[in-house]
């Protein structure tokens, strides 16, 4: 095997060993790209360079004074400058920077499994969960008319999710129940987009695909597939017109964006 074929792999190992040598938990702040080792290696090197600058300067203020502008910790996920800096400095101290939302609540709550709550208690239980989320700097907004037990189940699961911590007094997590994957969403029957998009799962089922948890509340008929296909075709045509009228080079954090961010540092 030519040396150039394994060079990125060897460099990748060397960079990761450097984080181990420094006692830093790389998994907590890195988004790996195993199918593009050159990109991953640039991310690792950018982070090592940033760590070196930070240790020499000792603080964000000094780094930005020397740079005569803002500098940005190249960690993942990118949330906001304030959040990224807080998590970076906590990470450098060896602190945990992501944990279950339940463990981030300012006070303990009496949390019961959905199956343990009677129907006449469910609304009150939802109010208590939302109140606890708000005290933790979080919010929730779901579609109207969703059965209360589905809402409670979702909030119960949210509290057991592991998320990044925010700096004290700053930041805000907002949960809307949408993952972007309509066939697996409990809100689909009440969501305009969910009711008008056609997925492979719908084609395979011959009707709108709904998760099992919805079976006691709603059901889909074979006629729903034809409606979904028509609405999806209309959406696709509208999007094609939009793209033609509004050409844009790309969306999200591109490789070029990352390099620009690194150069600012």
Order of alpha helices (4+ residues) and beta strands (2+ residues): alpha-alpha-alpha-alpha-beta-alpha-beta-alpha-beta-beta-alpha-alpha-alpha
